[in-house]
Amino acid sequence: MFLGGCGQDLTPHHKGSSPTETFREESVSPQYSEHLLCTLRNETNQWQHMYRLSFDDLVGEFVGGQGGRISTLQSTAMQVSPSRVAMAFEAESSSLQDDLELRPFRVHLHRQTLVYQWFWVQADKAFIPAAPQLSGKCVLLDAESF
């Protein structure tokens, strides 16, 4: 008679690693250490956006909208320098409400002055220099190294 131990998926356990630990490692989300609230203003609109940043994972999260519904997006590209943080965000259109569609955009957050710049862009041209379409200011809600 032979006895062997198997996990829930009927595969042998590896020493020091349970199926729960493996799942936890695979589904770990970024640990955001920087939280900013940013405001854009022009003649007709005022928008407020929140950003959560992880400099360790080079990931940023956007919470806000473009004059329509509130959405949460994760950055598709992030660049960090001593003077600024630049992030690009792609957005998918909503077939149900095309008038509320989020367009691809990028932002620059200036680290010393907290100036906030917004650029409408094509996703494949995320970091090509251009003049910002909107500008504003941010406040730090929680930050470790911004």
C-alpha positions in Angstrom: 0.0 0.0 0.0 1.3 3.5 -0.9 0.0 6.8 0.4 0.9 10.2 -1.1 -0.2 13.8 -0.3 -1.8 15.9 -2.9 -3.2 19.5 -2.9 -6.7 20.5 -3.8 -5.7 20.5 -7.5 -4.4 16.9 -7.1 -0.8 17.9 -7.6 1.8 17.2 -5.0 2.6 20.0 -2.5 6.0 21.7 -3.0 7.9 22.2 0.3 7.2 25.7 1.8 4.4 26.6 -0.7 0.8 25.9 -0.3 -1.8 26.5 -3.1 -3.1 29.5 -1.1 0.3 31.1 -0.9 0.9 30.5 -4.6 -2.5 32.1 -5.4 -1.7 35.1 -3.1 1.6 35.7 -4.9 0.0 35.6 -8.3 -2.8 38.0 -7.4 -0.9 40.6 -5.4 -1.9 44.1 -6.4 0.6 47.0 -6.3 1.2 48.6 -2.9 0.4 52.2 -3.5 2.4 54.5 -1.3 1.6 57.9 -2.9 -1.9 59.4 -3.0 -2.7 62.7 -4.7 -5.9 64.6 -5.3 -5.6 66.8 -8.4 -7.8 69.5 -9.9 -8.0 70.7 -13.5 -9.8 73.9 -14.4 -10.6 75.7 -17.7 -13.2 78.3 -18.6 -16.1 75.9 -18.4 -15.0 72.8 -16.4 -13.4 71.8 -13.2 -12.4 68.2 -12.8 -11.0 66.4 -9.7 -9.0 63.2 -10.0 -7.3 61.0 -7.6 -4.0 59.2 -8.3 -2.5 56.3 -6.4 1.1 55.6 -7.3 3.5 52.7 -6.6 7.1 53.7 -7.4 8.3 50.2 -6.6 6.0 48.6 -9.3 6.0 51.7 -11.6 2.2 51.6 -11.6 -0.3 54.4 -11.3 -4.0 54.3 -10.8 -6.4 57.1 -11.9 -9.8 57.6 -10.3 -12.0 60.2 -12.0 -13.6 61.1 -15.3 -13.5 63.4 -18.2 -16.8 65.2 -17.6 -18.9 62.0 -17.5 -18.9 58.9 -15.4 -16.2 58.1 -12.8 -13.8 55.4 -13.8 -10.8 53.7 -12.4 -7.8 53.0 -14.8 -4.4 51.6 -14.3 -1.5 53.2 -16.1 -0.1 51.5 -19.2 3.2 53.2 -18.8 4.9 55.2 -16.0 8.1 57.2 -16.0 9.6 58.6 -12.8 12.4 61.2 -12.7 13.6 63.5 -9.8 11.4 66.3 -11.2 8.2 64.6 -12.4 6.1 61.6 -12.8 4.6 60.9 -16.2 1.8 58.3 -16.8 -0.2 57.2 -19.8 -3.7 55.8 -19.6 -5.6 53.9 -22.2 -9.4 53.8 -22.0 -11.9 51.6 -23.8 -15.0 53.1 -25.3 -18.3 52.1 -23.9 -20.7 51.0 -26.6 -23.7 51.8 -24.3 -22.7 55.5 -23.7 -20.3 56.7 -26.3 -20.8 60.3 -25.2 -19.2 59.4 -21.9 -16.2 57.6 -23.4 -12.8 58.1 -21.8 -10.2 59.1 -24.3 -6.5 58.0 -24.0 -4.5 60.6 -22.0 -1.3 61.1 -20.2 -0.5 63.2 -17.2 2.6 64.9 -15.8 2.8 65.4 -12.0 5.6 67.8 -11.1 7.1 66.6 -7.9 8.3 70.0 -6.4 5.5 72.3 -7.4 2.7 69.7 -7.6 1.6 71.2 -11.0 -0.7 68.8 -12.8 -0.7 68.7 -16.7 -3.1 66.8 -18.8 -2.5 65.7 -22.5 -4.9 64.0 -24.9 -2.9 61.5 -26.8 -2.9 58.4 -28.9 -1.8 55.4 -26.9 1.2 54.7 -29.2 2.4 58.3 -28.7 2.2 58.4 -25.0 5.5 60.2 -24.2 6.0 62.3 -27.3 6.4 66.0 -26.2 3.4 68.2 -26.7 1.8 71.2 -25.0 -0.7 70.2 -22.3 -4.4 70.8 -23.0 -5.2 71.4 -19.3 -3.3 72.3 -16.3 -4.0 72.4 -12.6 -2.6 71.6 -9.2 -2.4 68.6 -6.9 -2.3 68.1 -3.1 -0.6 65.2 -1.4 -3.0 63.1 0.7 -0.4 60.5 1.7 3.1 60.2 0.5 6.3 58.4 1.3 8.7 59.7 -1.3 6.8 62.0 -3.7 
